[in-house]
Amino acid sequence: MLEKLKEEVYEANMDLVKNGLVVYTFGNVSGIDKDSSIICIKPSGVDYGKLKPEDMVLVNLDGKKIEGRLNPSSDTKTHLVLYNNFKGIGGVAHTHSKYATAWAQAKRPLYCLGTTHADYFNGEVPCTKVIEDKNIKKGYEHETGNLIVETFKNLDYHEMKAVIVASHGPFSWGENAKDAVMVSSILEIIAEMNIYSVIINPKVKNIKQSLLDKHYKRKHGKNAYYGQKKQ
């Protein structure tokens, strides 16, 4: 099972490249085997052009390396905080993709301006506070995770599968590593759309609640009717 997980996480990391979400060594994806609570993540600082499935690193939920000749991603502790607090997720992706990161650098949430956004995210994608100096010194990556969790104290991580970390970049999650990358890809498309929308109409407002509810709920939840029923 863990060999399969390593292959899946490798493929998900390569999907970041295929989808134009990373360059060089920017970004990382992880996935978890819930039966063993073992997490697989990209190694730190390895160029995607040189990455291989056997390079993936396995750690436990405490961050102890279980398997791998390389060091895990420097963002591993952020991923671990998410897995330990958002129990239902199976994969996490982090990028410095151009448009979503522009919103992070602007320290602004990703507004829910239209139905494309509402199809995937139930409202604005939140932006965290800027991390405090004391938390940078205390343990930057771990505290980044805590900052995300704090941002979600009144949000459902099932309905909002992404966050903009102020001055940093986006994190997303899903049922598995591949799903987390899909969310990252959708987030980047919406972030680009929003920039153009704000340029065209600086006074643009969020989508009205009734239209947001219609589009989100027709794809998600017990009464969803979008797509085909599973046989």
C-alpha positions as CSV (number, residue, x, y, z in Angstrom):
1,M,0.0,0.0,0.0
2,L,2.8,2.4,0.8
3,E,4.5,1.8,-2.5
4,K,1.2,2.6,-4.2
5,L,1.0,5.8,-2.1
6,K,4.5,6.8,-3.1
7,E,3.6,6.4,-6.8
8,E,0.3,8.4,-6.3
9,V,2.1,11.2,-4.5
10,Y,4.9,11.3,-7.1
11,E,2.3,11.5,-9.9
12,A,0.4,14.3,-8.0
13,N,3.6,16.3,-7.7
14,M,4.3,15.9,-11.4
15,D,0.7,17.1,-12.1
16,L,1.7,20.4,-10.5
17,V,4.3,20.8,-13.3
18,K,1.8,19.6,-16.0
19,N,-0.8,22.1,-14.8
20,G,1.7,25.0,-14.7
21,L,1.5,25.5,-11.0
22,V,5.2,25.2,-10.2
23,V,8.6,26.0,-11.6
24,Y,12.0,24.6,-10.4
25,T,11.5,23.3,-6.8
26,F,8.5,25.5,-5.9
27,G,5.7,23.6,-4.2
28,N,4.9,20.1,-2.8
29,V,2.2,17.6,-2.5
30,S,1.6,14.9,0.2
31,G,-0.8,12.1,0.7
32,I,-1.7,9.9,3.7
33,D,-2.3,6.2,4.2
34,K,-5.1,6.4,6.8
35,D,-4.7,2.8,7.9
36,S,-1.1,3.3,9.0
37,S,-1.2,7.1,9.5
38,I,1.9,7.3,7.3
39,I,2.3,10.4,5.2
40,C,4.2,10.5,1.9
41,I,5.7,13.8,0.7
42,K,8.0,15.3,-1.9
43,P,11.7,15.6,-0.8
44,S,13.0,19.1,-0.1
45,G,14.7,21.0,-2.9
46,V,14.6,18.4,-5.6
47,D,14.0,19.7,-9.1
48,Y,10.8,18.2,-10.6
49,G,12.8,17.2,-13.7
50,K,14.9,14.9,-11.6
51,L,12.2,13.6,-9.3
52,K,11.4,9.8,-9.2
53,P,8.8,7.8,-7.3
54,E,11.5,6.3,-5.1
55,D,12.6,9.8,-4.0
56,M,9.3,10.2,-2.0
57,V,9.7,10.4,1.7
58,L,7.5,8.7,4.3
59,V,6.9,10.2,7.8
60,N,4.5,9.6,10.6
61,L,2.1,12.1,12.1
62,D,4.8,13.2,14.5
63,G,7.1,14.0,11.7
64,K,9.5,11.2,12.3
65,K,11.0,9.9,9.0
66,I,10.0,6.3,8.4
67,E,11.5,5.7,5.0
68,G,13.5,7.7,2.4
69,R,17.1,8.6,1.7
70,L,16.3,12.3,1.3
71,N,15.0,15.0,3.6
72,P,11.2,15.6,3.4
73,S,9.9,18.9,2.1
74,S,10.6,21.9,4.3
75,D,6.8,22.4,4.5
76,T,6.2,19.0,6.0
77,K,5.3,20.3,9.4
78,T,2.6,22.5,7.9
79,H,1.2,19.4,6.1
80,L,1.3,17.5,9.4
81,V,-0.7,20.2,11.3
82,L,-3.4,20.0,8.6
83,Y,-3.6,16.2,8.7
84,N,-3.7,16.2,12.5
85,N,-6.5,18.8,12.6
86,F,-8.5,18.2,9.4
87,K,-9.1,14.5,10.0
88,G,-11.1,13.9,6.8
89,I,-8.4,15.0,4.3
90,G,-6.3,12.6,2.3
91,G,-3.9,14.9,0.5
92,V,-2.4,18.4,0.7
93,A,-0.9,20.6,-2.0
94,H,1.1,23.7,-1.7
95,T,2.2,25.9,-4.6
96,H,3.5,29.4,-5.3
97,S,1.4,29.6,-8.4
98,K,1.3,33.0,-10.0
99,Y,-2.2,34.3,-9.6
100,A,-3.1,32.7,-6.2
101,T,0.2,33.9,-4.8
102,A,-0.6,37.4,-6.1
103,W,-3.6,37.4,-3.8
104,A,-1.4,36.1,-0.9
105,Q,1.0,38.9,-1.4
106,A,-1.8,41.4,-1.5
107,K,-3.0,39.8,1.8
108,R,-6.6,39.6,0.5
109,P,-9.1,36.7,0.3
110,L,-10.1,35.3,-3.0
111,Y,-13.6,36.8,-3.5
112,C,-16.5,34.7,-4.6
113,L,-17.4,36.7,-7.7
114,G,-19.2,34.1,-9.9
115,T,-20.6,30.7,-10.4
116,T,-17.2,29.2,-11.4
117,H,-16.0,29.9,-8.0
118,A,-19.2,28.8,-6.3
119,D,-19.1,25.4,-8.0
120,Y,-16.0,24.5,-5.9
121,F,-15.8,26.8,-2.9
122,N,-18.6,27.7,-0.6
123,G,-17.8,31.4,-0.3
124,E,-14.6,33.5,-0.3
125,V,-11.3,31.5,0.0
126,P,-10.0,33.0,3.2
127,C,-6.6,34.7,3.6
128,T,-4.8,34.2,6.9
129,K,-3.3,36.9,9.0
130,V,0.4,37.6,8.5
131,I,2.4,35.3,10.7
132,E,3.8,37.0,13.8
133,D,7.6,37.3,14.5
134,K,7.3,35.2,17.7
135,N,5.7,32.4,15.7
136,I,8.4,32.6,13.0
137,K,11.0,32.1,15.7
138,K,9.0,29.5,17.5
139,G,8.7,27.1,14.5
140,Y,7.8,28.7,11.2
141,E,6.4,25.8,9.3
142,H,4.5,24.3,12.3
143,E,3.0,27.7,13.1
144,T,2.0,28.3,9.5
145,G,-0.1,25.2,9.9
146,N,-1.6,26.5,13.2
147,L,-2.3,29.8,11.4
148,I,-4.4,28.0,8.8
149,V,-6.2,26.0,11.5
150,E,-7.0,29.2,13.3
151,T,-8.3,30.8,10.1
152,F,-10.7,27.8,9.8
153,K,-12.1,28.0,13.4
154,N,-15.5,29.1,11.9
155,L,-15.2,27.4,8.5
156,D,-15.8,23.9,7.3
157,Y,-12.7,22.5,5.7
158,H,-14.9,20.1,3.7
159,E,-16.7,23.0,2.0
160,M,-13.6,25.2,1.7
161,K,-10.7,23.1,0.5
162,A,-8.1,25.9,0.2
163,V,-6.6,28.8,1.9
164,I,-4.4,31.8,1.0
165,V,-1.5,32.2,3.5
166,A,-0.8,35.9,3.6
167,S,2.6,36.9,2.2
168,H,3.2,33.3,1.3
169,G,0.9,31.3,-1.1
170,P,-1.9,28.9,-1.3
171,F,-2.5,25.5,0.3
172,S,-5.3,23.1,-0.7
173,W,-6.5,19.7,0.3
174,G,-8.8,16.9,-0.9
175,E,-9.6,13.2,-0.6
176,N,-6.2,12.3,-1.8
177,A,-3.0,13.8,-3.3
178,K,-4.5,14.0,-6.9
179,D,-7.6,15.6,-5.6
180,A,-5.6,18.2,-3.7
181,V,-3.8,19.2,-6.9
182,M,-7.1,19.5,-8.8
183,V,-8.2,22.0,-6.1
184,S,-5.0,23.9,-6.6
185,S,-5.5,24.0,-10.3
186,I,-9.1,25.3,-9.9
187,L,-8.0,27.8,-7.3
188,E,-5.4,29.2,-9.7
189,I,-7.9,29.6,-12.6
190,I,-10.3,31.4,-10.3
191,A,-7.5,33.6,-8.9
192,E,-6.7,34.7,-12.4
193,M,-10.3,35.4,-13.3
194,N,-10.7,37.5,-10.1
195,I,-7.7,39.7,-11.0
196,Y,-9.3,40.5,-14.4
197,S,-12.7,41.0,-12.8
198,V,-11.4,43.5,-10.3
199,I,-9.5,45.3,-13.0
200,I,-12.6,45.5,-15.2
201,N,-14.8,46.5,-12.3
202,P,-13.0,47.7,-9.2
203,K,-16.3,47.9,-7.3
204,V,-17.4,44.3,-8.1
205,K,-19.1,42.6,-5.2
206,N,-19.4,39.0,-4.1
207,I,-21.9,36.8,-5.9
208,K,-25.4,36.9,-4.2
209,Q,-26.0,34.3,-1.6
210,S,-28.9,32.5,-3.4
211,L,-26.8,32.0,-6.5
212,L,-23.8,30.8,-4.5
213,D,-25.9,28.3,-2.6
214,K,-27.5,27.0,-5.8
215,H,-24.2,26.4,-7.6
216,Y,-22.4,24.9,-4.6
217,K,-25.2,22.7,-3.4
218,R,-26.0,21.3,-6.8
219,K,-22.5,19.8,-6.9
220,H,-21.9,19.0,-3.2
221,G,-23.9,17.5,-0.4
222,K,-26.8,15.0,-0.1
223,N,-29.0,16.8,-2.5
224,A,-26.4,17.3,-5.3
225,Y,-27.6,16.5,-8.8
226,Y,-24.7,17.6,-11.0
227,G,-23.1,14.8,-13.1
228,Q,-23.9,11.1,-13.3
229,K,-25.0,8.9,-10.5
230,K,-22.4,6.3,-9.4
231,Q,-23.4,2.8,-10.5
